[in-house]
């Protein structure tokens, strides 16, 4: 490791200036700055908080901007993510059972152990531990397919859940087309059981929206919601209401993506009535459905419709509740990405930066590994008033 890797940014500038045999005055002249400015930067008195300035310094010193931060410009995690997605694609492309091929190079799980693995995968996903979920999914899919083939009654819901968590993960990773395959498999496996179909349709709605098929997403989620909608909500379980309400939220977000503000508002209001009966603090069918989740959806819908001020208002109101902390880590961090985008659209880059920092503290993988997170980071970092912490993170991840 180069000794400069352990230095503060200003000292690192001085280190590389010395290696290039440039005096402070010559270096300042090439930057169009004063010698005093250079001296303050190198002593840490003045911070480097603009992407453009860091890029200018790197150009003069003939180094990559990431070197100024002493970090790798291409994190290993990005490569590992791509390799993991490829392995998931291979698992979804396998037809060993249908073709009568014996399982190879895999330890077959018992049904009980598979159920625990499915549960573990969902827990890791909700904690935004995406690398761990990526590692789990290939064997999880193979095991669930085998258990389903041996005992359809026991294995069917497990296989649906394995496909659901796979689809959710792939949407997070920006692989919506591959996620569609997983969601389609979940739907096919669930056919004949309205509740399993409804659960699978949550992920189907997500992948359809992510692939630009908002109208199809709205149609599918509404059909699944009204198929299980109770004639009298008072007679329904909180699990049933959670699933139905979540589908209505998905339909509302699809309507917002399509530009239908009236439908989006009506559907969210309908979901809110169900959420009031469910209450906060539940996670039936991996939905985290409740009043707080519905109000976060209001913020997301407002953002989709271009109403940034409304989105910010819902964000600030909702995240002050105690129930905000009861939501899964993944849910909170994903919302914070949306909130950062809303602040940018509302011309408040300082709040956008702070919100993105909060998202990174809450769930680093949500910001650093999700394409949507990296895009939000790049947007905030390009603003001239972005916090130095955001600029450093953006440069480290190579998203400037």
ROLOLUM-992871 format. One record per residue (C-alpha): z, x, y. Coordinates in nm, 4 decimals, decimal comma. Each point is the difference from the previous one (the first is absolute). Layout:
N
{atom {Z; X; Y}}
...
//
This chain:
400
{atom {0,0000; 0,0000; 0,0000}}
{atom {-0,0882; 0,1303; 0,3482}}
{atom {0,3149; 0,0605; 0,2073}}
{atom {-0,1491; -0,2178; 0,2734}}
{atom {0,0322; -0,3042; -0,2267}}
{atom {0,3732; -0,0116; 0,0727}}
{atom {-0,0313; 0,0200; 0,3801}}
{atom {0,0190; -0,2809; 0,2593}}
{atom {-0,3360; -0,1039; 0,1416}}
{atom {0,0374; 0,1979; 0,3238}}
{atom {0,0994; 0,3152; -0,1839}}
{atom {-0,2915; -0,0527; -0,2359}}
{atom {-0,2359; -0,0095; 0,2994}}
{atom {0,1454; 0,3301; 0,1180}}
{atom {-0,0324; 0,1460; -0,3505}}
{atom {-0,3687; -0,0847; -0,0267}}
{atom {-0,0704; 0,1014; 0,3599}}
{atom {0,1431; 0,3413; -0,0862}}
{atom {-0,2095; 0,0241; -0,3142}}
{atom {-0,3101; -0,0758; 0,2079}}
{atom {0,1083; 0,2736; 0,2464}}
{atom {-0,0068; -0,2358; 0,2973}}
{atom {0,2313; 0,0433; 0,2967}}
{atom {0,1722; -0,3103; 0,1360}}
{atom {-0,2255; 0,0142; 0,3060}}
{atom {-0,3243; 0,0262; -0,1980}}
{atom {0,1173; -0,2752; -0,2360}}
{atom {0,0925; -0,2194; 0,2980}}
{atom {-0,3372; 0,0612; 0,1659}}
{atom {-0,1878; -0,1034; -0,3148}}
{atom {0,2063; -0,3177; -0,0198}}
{atom {-0,0338; -0,0763; 0,3678}}
{atom {0,3795; 0,0154; 0,0354}}
{atom {0,2400; 0,2170; 0,1965}}
{atom {0,1797; 0,2998; -0,1457}}
{atom {0,3268; -0,1770; 0,0759}}
{atom {-0,1115; -0,2982; -0,2109}}
{atom {-0,0761; 0,2281; -0,2956}}
{atom {0,3344; 0,1769; 0,0350}}
{atom {0,1907; -0,3324; -0,0004}}
{atom {-0,1896; -0,1215; -0,3076}}
{atom {0,0727; 0,3181; -0,1921}}
{atom {0,3696; -0,0088; 0,0910}}
{atom {0,0261; -0,3664; -0,1013}}
{atom {0,0820; -0,1147; 0,3525}}
{atom {-0,3170; -0,2103; 0,0112}}
{atom {-0,1041; -0,2114; -0,2993}}
{atom {-0,3517; -0,0382; -0,1312}}
{atom {-0,0341; -0,3750; -0,0202}}
{atom {-0,3720; -0,0614; 0,0338}}
{atom {-0,2557; 0,0229; -0,2782}}
{atom {-0,2657; 0,1266; 0,2398}}
{atom {0,2231; 0,2860; 0,1176}}
{atom {0,0829; 0,1059; -0,3554}}
{atom {-0,3695; -0,0075; -0,0865}}
{atom {-0,0872; 0,2117; 0,3062}}
{atom {0,2648; 0,2577; -0,0923}}
{atom {-0,1213; 0,0113; -0,3604}}
{atom {-0,3586; 0,0502; 0,1180}}
{atom {0,0957; 0,2941; 0,2235}}
{atom {0,2091; 0,1559; -0,2781}}
{atom {-0,2758; -0,0687; -0,2574}}
{atom {0,2342; -0,1788; -0,2438}}
{atom {0,0297; -0,3517; -0,1380}}
{atom {0,2208; -0,2326; 0,2011}}
{atom {0,2176; -0,0538; -0,3086}}
{atom {0,0805; 0,3728; -0,0037}}
{atom {0,1828; -0,0504; 0,3297}}
{atom {0,2388; -0,2218; -0,1966}}
{atom {0,0297; 0,2449; -0,2888}}
{atom {-0,1174; -0,2568; -0,2524}}
{atom {-0,2922; -0,0624; -0,2280}}
{atom {-0,2797; -0,1955; 0,1649}}
{atom {-0,0915; -0,1654; -0,3297}}
{atom {0,3204; -0,1145; -0,1740}}
{atom {0,0068; 0,0173; -0,3768}}
{atom {0,1092; -0,3647; -0,0059}}
{atom {-0,3441; -0,1141; 0,1152}}
{atom {-0,1711; 0,1740; -0,2910}}
{atom {0,2593; -0,1252; -0,2461}}
{atom {-0,0494; -0,3547; 0,1246}}
{atom {-0,3760; 0,0194; -0,0578}}
{atom {0,0512; 0,1383; -0,3499}}
{atom {0,2537; -0,2719; -0,0749}}
{atom {-0,2372; -0,2743; 0,1124}}
{atom {-0,2650; 0,1482; -0,2277}}
{atom {0,2402; -0,0205; -0,2961}}
{atom {0,0778; -0,3632; 0,0847}}
{atom {-0,3724; -0,0718; 0,0128}}
{atom {-0,0391; 0,1537; -0,3439}}
{atom {0,2844; -0,2164; -0,1315}}
{atom {-0,1653; -0,3131; 0,1403}}
{atom {-0,3294; 0,1100; -0,1561}}
{atom {0,1445; 0,0359; -0,3500}}
{atom {-0,0836; -0,2698; -0,2557}}
{atom {0,1804; 0,1492; -0,2991}}
{atom {0,1446; -0,3282; -0,1249}}
{atom {-0,3129; -0,2104; 0,0513}}
{atom {-0,2079; 0,2634; -0,1804}}
{atom {0,2553; 0,0487; -0,2769}}
{atom {0,0677; 0,3606; 0,0848}}
{atom {0,3376; 0,1507; -0,0887}}
{atom {0,2179; 0,1112; 0,2884}}
{atom {-0,0339; 0,3725; 0,0585}}
{atom {0,2190; 0,2539; 0,1776}}
{atom {0,2447; -0,2685; 0,1129}}
{atom {0,3475; -0,0903; -0,1142}}
{atom {-0,0005; -0,3736; -0,0703}}
{atom {0,2897; -0,1822; 0,1605}}
{atom {0,2034; -0,2713; -0,1642}}
{atom {-0,0033; -0,3372; 0,1727}}
{atom {0,3553; 0,0444; 0,1264}}
{atom {-0,0692; 0,3446; 0,1372}}
{atom {-0,3252; -0,1203; 0,1545}}
{atom {0,1872; -0,2766; 0,1817}}
{atom {0,2339; 0,2624; 0,1440}}
{atom {-0,2947; 0,2155; 0,1020}}
{atom {-0,1666; -0,2897; 0,1796}}
{atom {0,3245; -0,0687; 0,1829}}
{atom {0,0312; 0,3687; 0,0867}}
{atom {-0,3564; 0,0116; 0,1346}}
{atom {0,0683; -0,2954; 0,2289}}
{atom {0,3241; 0,1537; 0,1254}}
{atom {-0,1765; 0,3283; 0,0763}}
{atom {-0,2766; -0,1898; 0,1792}}
{atom {0,2457; -0,1970; 0,2131}}
{atom {0,1688; 0,3268; 0,0943}}
{atom {-0,3428; 0,1372; 0,1027}}
{atom {0,0166; 0,2730; -0,2663}}
{atom {-0,3747; -0,0104; -0,0454}}
{atom {-0,0453; 0,3375; -0,1744}}
{atom {0,2464; -0,1114; -0,2697}}
{atom {-0,1807; -0,3322; -0,0433}}
{atom {-0,3342; 0,1794; -0,0235}}
{atom {0,1413; 0,2100; -0,2826}}
{atom {0,1389; -0,3048; -0,1829}}
{atom {-0,2967; -0,2359; 0,0158}}
{atom {-0,2468; 0,1468; -0,2567}}
{atom {0,2491; -0,0056; -0,2888}}
{atom {0,1432; -0,3285; 0,1236}}
{atom {-0,3401; -0,1676; -0,0216}}
{atom {-0,0717; 0,1424; -0,3454}}
{atom {0,3402; -0,1072; -0,1293}}
{atom {-0,0226; -0,3488; 0,1493}}
{atom {-0,3450; -0,0552; -0,1462}}
{atom {0,1223; 0,1065; -0,3441}}
{atom {0,3115; -0,2218; 0,0120}}
{atom {-0,2099; -0,2950; 0,1172}}
{atom {-0,2413; 0,0505; -0,2882}}
{atom {0,2838; 0,0150; -0,2519}}
{atom {0,1989; -0,2908; 0,1430}}
{atom {-0,1839; -0,2043; 0,2676}}
{atom {0,2954; -0,2283; 0,0623}}
{atom {0,2366; 0,2842; 0,0859}}
{atom {-0,2576; 0,2389; 0,1385}}
{atom {-0,1944; -0,2304; 0,2292}}
{atom {0,2395; -0,0068; 0,2971}}
{atom {0,0596; 0,3743; -0,0359}}
{atom {-0,3721; 0,0726; 0,0118}}
{atom {-0,0431; -0,2257; 0,3044}}
{atom {0,2832; 0,1848; 0,1769}}
{atom {-0,1484; 0,3382; -0,0930}}
{atom {-0,3323; -0,1039; 0,1534}}
{atom {0,1760; -0,1456; 0,3065}}
{atom {0,1903; 0,3164; 0,0841}}
{atom {-0,3174; 0,2023; -0,0614}}
{atom {-0,1997; -0,2188; 0,2391}}
{atom {0,2723; 0,0190; 0,2667}}
{atom {0,0117; 0,3781; -0,0318}}
{atom {-0,3771; 0,0389; 0,0254}}
{atom {-0,0164; -0,2141; 0,3130}}
{atom {0,2661; 0,2234; 0,1536}}
{atom {-0,2038; 0,3076; -0,0881}}
{atom {-0,3148; -0,1400; 0,1602}}
{atom {-0,1687; -0,0582; -0,3365}}
{atom {-0,0552; -0,3738; 0,0412}}
{atom {-0,3107; -0,0176; -0,2200}}
{atom {0,1879; 0,1518; -0,2922}}
{atom {0,2942; -0,2215; 0,0898}}
{atom {-0,2296; -0,2990; -0,0300}}
{atom {-0,0681; 0,0962; -0,3618}}
{atom {0,3744; 0,0083; -0,0704}}
{atom {0,0547; -0,3348; 0,1754}}
{atom {-0,2926; -0,1535; -0,1888}}
{atom {0,1501; 0,1184; -0,3288}}
{atom {0,3326; -0,1558; 0,1012}}
{atom {-0,1704; -0,3304; 0,0758}}
{atom {-0,1893; 0,0005; -0,3302}}
{atom {0,3149; 0,0811; -0,1974}}
{atom {0,2011; -0,2676; 0,1836}}
{atom {-0,2549; -0,2805; -0,0420}}
{atom {0,1616; -0,3098; -0,1466}}
{atom {0,3436; 0,0622; 0,1496}}
{atom {0,0147; -0,1340; 0,3603}}
{atom {0,3007; 0,2102; 0,1007}}
{atom {-0,1470; 0,3223; -0,1398}}
{atom {-0,3304; -0,0811; 0,1712}}
{atom {0,1824; -0,0611; 0,3268}}
{atom {0,1783; 0,3333; -0,0277}}
{atom {-0,3267; 0,1812; -0,0711}}
{atom {-0,1698; -0,1782; 0,2912}}
{atom {0,2369; 0,1686; 0,2452}}
{atom {-0,1648; 0,3339; -0,0829}}
{atom {-0,3447; -0,1611; -0,0189}}
{atom {0,0445; -0,1229; 0,3559}}
{atom {0,1000; 0,3478; 0,1118}}
{atom {-0,3028; 0,1704; -0,1533}}
{atom {-0,2403; -0,2629; 0,1273}}
{atom {0,1287; 0,0442; 0,3544}}
{atom {-0,0119; 0,3769; -0,0364}}
{atom {-0,3645; -0,0165; -0,1086}}
{atom {-0,0995; -0,2204; 0,2927}}
{atom {-0,0115; -0,3297; -0,1892}}
{atom {0,2442; -0,1940; 0,2151}}
{atom {-0,1460; -0,3444; -0,0702}}
{atom {0,0071; 0,0573; -0,3752}}
{atom {0,3588; 0,1247; 0,0295}}
{atom {0,1024; -0,3122; 0,1894}}
{atom {-0,1712; -0,2290; -0,2496}}
{atom {0,1545; 0,1668; -0,3058}}
{atom {0,3537; 0,0224; 0,1347}}
{atom {-0,0002; -0,3584; 0,1265}}
{atom {-0,1269; -0,1309; -0,3337}}
{atom {0,2706; 0,1898; -0,1884}}
{atom {0,2709; -0,1073; 0,2457}}
{atom {-0,0790; -0,3701; -0,0118}}
{atom {-0,0367; 0,0110; -0,3766}}
{atom {0,3694; 0,0912; -0,0321}}
{atom {0,1243; -0,1714; 0,3171}}
{atom {0,2909; -0,2296; -0,0870}}
{atom {-0,0292; -0,3727; 0,0864}}
{atom {0,3549; 0,0237; 0,1343}}
{atom {0,1158; 0,3457; 0,1143}}
{atom {0,3598; -0,1109; -0,0445}}
{atom {-0,0562; -0,0175; -0,3756}}
{atom {-0,1570; 0,3466; -0,0264}}
{atom {0,1553; 0,3322; -0,0861}}
{atom {0,0117; 0,2789; 0,2560}}
{atom {-0,2306; 0,2026; -0,2272}}
{atom {-0,2671; -0,2717; 0,0113}}
{atom {0,0323; -0,0410; 0,3761}}
{atom {-0,0176; 0,3773; 0,0498}}
{atom {-0,3247; 0,0297; -0,1878}}
{atom {-0,1574; -0,3029; 0,1656}}
{atom {0,1153; 0,1105; 0,3452}}
{atom {-0,1297; 0,3530; -0,0515}}
{atom {-0,3421; -0,1371; -0,0908}}
{atom {0,0019; -0,2074; 0,3191}}
{atom {0,0838; 0,3149; 0,1971}}
{atom {-0,2880; 0,1832; -0,1686}}
{atom {-0,2300; -0,2907; 0,0886}}
{atom {0,1234; 0,0098; 0,3608}}
{atom {-0,0725; 0,3732; 0,0279}}
{atom {-0,3465; -0,0598; -0,1420}}
{atom {-0,0557; -0,2778; 0,2542}}
{atom {0,1098; 0,2352; 0,2786}}
{atom {-0,2357; 0,2694; -0,1283}}
{atom {-0,2763; -0,2623; 0,0145}}
{atom {0,0976; -0,0907; 0,3568}}
{atom {0,1360; -0,3476; -0,0747}}
{atom {0,3170; -0,0032; 0,2099}}
{atom {0,0780; -0,3698; -0,0551}}
{atom {-0,0130; 0,0274; -0,3798}}
{atom {0,2065; 0,3200; 0,0086}}
{atom {0,2730; -0,1650; 0,2087}}
{atom {0,0090; -0,3160; -0,2114}}
{atom {0,0218; 0,1907; -0,3268}}
{atom {0,2773; 0,2287; 0,1242}}
{atom {0,1951; -0,3023; 0,1244}}
{atom {-0,0373; -0,1575; -0,3435}}
{atom {0,1216; 0,3206; -0,1624}}
{atom {0,2915; 0,0140; 0,2446}}
{atom {0,1242; -0,3388; -0,1209}}
{atom {0,0116; 0,1347; -0,3548}}
{atom {0,1601; 0,3241; 0,1158}}
{atom {0,2816; -0,1930; 0,1650}}
{atom {0,0869; -0,1473; -0,3399}}
{atom {-0,0207; 0,3380; -0,1752}}
{atom {0,1915; 0,2071; 0,2533}}
{atom {-0,0080; 0,3770; 0,0423}}
{atom {0,1042; 0,2652; -0,2475}}
{atom {-0,2105; -0,1072; -0,3003}}
{atom {-0,2935; 0,1661; -0,1738}}
{atom {-0,1309; -0,2659; -0,2379}}
{atom {-0,3297; 0,1022; -0,1617}}
{atom {0,0104; 0,3200; 0,2114}}
{atom {-0,0682; -0,1988; 0,3178}}
{atom {0,3109; 0,0724; 0,2156}}
{atom {-0,0699; -0,3466; 0,1377}}
{atom {0,2315; -0,1504; 0,2575}}
{atom {0,0260; -0,0843; 0,3723}}
{atom {-0,0106; 0,3646; 0,1055}}
{atom {-0,3113; 0,0764; -0,2055}}
{atom {-0,1717; -0,3082; 0,1451}}
{atom {0,0749; 0,1055; 0,3577}}
{atom {-0,1343; 0,3481; -0,0722}}
{atom {-0,3139; -0,1753; -0,1222}}
{atom {-0,0179; -0,1755; 0,3374}}
{atom {-0,0131; 0,3432; 0,1609}}
{atom {-0,2704; 0,1162; -0,2426}}
{atom {-0,2081; -0,3133; 0,0613}}
{atom {0,0320; 0,0387; 0,3772}}
{atom {-0,1181; 0,3610; -0,0290}}
{atom {-0,2993; -0,1092; -0,2098}}
{atom {-0,0885; -0,2556; 0,2666}}
{atom {0,0234; 0,2582; 0,2789}}
{atom {0,3217; -0,1382; 0,1529}}
{atom {0,1844; 0,3307; 0,0307}}
{atom {0,2731; -0,1234; 0,2334}}
{atom {0,0843; -0,2846; -0,2366}}
{atom {0,0048; 0,2401; -0,2954}}
{atom {0,2384; 0,2312; 0,1865}}
{atom {0,2256; -0,2919; 0,0922}}
{atom {0,0285; -0,1150; -0,3630}}
{atom {0,0611; 0,3589; -0,1119}}
{atom {0,2797; 0,0614; 0,2484}}
{atom {0,1633; -0,3331; -0,0724}}
{atom {-0,0177; 0,0218; -0,3776}}
{atom {0,1038; 0,3611; -0,0508}}
{atom {0,3295; -0,0629; 0,1807}}
{atom {0,1207; -0,2218; -0,2849}}
{atom {0,2282; 0,1286; -0,2722}}
{atom {-0,2455; -0,1459; -0,2528}}
{atom {-0,2621; 0,2491; 0,1179}}
{atom {0,1904; 0,2698; -0,1894}}
{atom {0,0027; -0,2114; -0,3148}}
{atom {-0,3775; 0,0178; -0,0368}}
{atom {-0,1507; 0,2608; -0,2343}}
{atom {-0,0604; 0,3404; 0,1577}}
{atom {-0,3739; -0,0355; -0,0571}}
{atom {-0,0072; -0,3357; 0,1794}}
{atom {0,1882; 0,1329; 0,3018}}
{atom {-0,2053; 0,3163; 0,0344}}
{atom {-0,3291; -0,1896; -0,0331}}
{atom {0,1106; -0,2360; 0,2743}}
{atom {0,0950; 0,2937; 0,2241}}
{atom {-0,3556; 0,1319; -0,0308}}
{atom {-0,1269; -0,3364; 0,1236}}
{atom {0,2559; 0,0021; 0,2805}}
{atom {-0,1129; 0,3467; 0,1122}}
{atom {-0,3573; -0,1268; 0,0203}}
{atom {0,1188; -0,3030; 0,1965}}
{atom {0,1819; 0,2198; 0,2509}}
{atom {-0,3147; 0,2088; 0,0464}}
{atom {-0,2062; -0,3117; 0,0645}}
{atom {0,2684; -0,1147; 0,2453}}
{atom {-0,0414; 0,3321; 0,1854}}
{atom {0,3434; 0,1313; -0,0971}}
{atom {-0,0655; 0,3347; -0,1736}}
{atom {0,3615; 0,1148; 0,0331}}
{atom {0,1272; -0,2942; -0,2056}}
{atom {-0,2899; 0,0474; -0,2410}}
{atom {0,1066; 0,3577; -0,0611}}
{atom {0,3648; -0,0899; -0,0476}}
{atom {-0,0890; -0,2772; -0,2422}}
{atom {-0,2214; 0,2315; -0,2028}}
{atom {0,2788; 0,2578; -0,0163}}
{atom {0,2279; -0,2768; -0,1286}}
{atom {-0,2605; -0,0869; -0,2638}}
{atom {-0,0202; 0,3632; -0,1095}}
{atom {0,3777; 0,0217; -0,0296}}
{atom {0,0107; -0,3266; -0,1932}}
{atom {-0,2746; 0,0856; -0,2490}}
{atom {-0,1889; 0,3278; 0,0540}}
{atom {-0,2659; -0,0868; -0,2602}}
{atom {-0,0926; -0,3143; 0,1921}}
{atom {-0,1040; 0,2125; 0,2973}}
{atom {-0,1101; 0,3219; -0,1680}}
{atom {-0,1874; -0,1252; -0,3060}}
{atom {-0,1341; -0,3418; 0,0933}}
{atom {-0,3377; 0,0149; 0,1772}}
{atom {0,1235; -0,2797; 0,2278}}
{atom {0,3071; 0,2062; 0,0838}}
{atom {-0,2018; 0,3126; 0,0710}}
{atom {-0,2363; -0,2001; 0,2196}}
{atom {0,2916; -0,1432; 0,1997}}
{atom {0,1426; 0,3502; 0,0328}}
{atom {-0,3315; 0,1320; 0,1330}}
{atom {-0,0251; -0,2850; 0,2513}}
{atom {0,3478; 0,0648; 0,1371}}
{atom {-0,0457; 0,3784; 0,0029}}
{atom {-0,3178; -0,0253; 0,2078}}
{atom {0,1885; -0,1667; 0,2831}}
{atom {0,0934; 0,2533; 0,2719}}
{atom {0,3548; -0,1375; 0,0104}}
{atom {0,0621; 0,0242; -0,3753}}
{atom {0,3319; 0,1596; -0,1033}}
{atom {-0,0171; 0,3642; -0,1065}}
{atom {0,1374; -0,0939; -0,3416}}
{atom {-0,2985; -0,2271; -0,0610}}
{atom {-0,2477; 0,2634; 0,1168}}
{atom {0,1492; 0,2612; -0,2313}}
{atom {-0,0080; -0,2379; -0,2956}}
{atom {-0,3604; -0,0980; 0,0722}}
{atom {-0,1087; 0,3625; 0,0216}}
{atom {0,1869; 0,0888; -0,3173}}
{atom {-0,1732; -0,2781; -0,1899}}
{atom {-0,3378; 0,0791; 0,1546}}
{atom {-0,0518; -0,3495; 0,1419}}
{atom {-0,0701; 0,0881; 0,3631}}
//
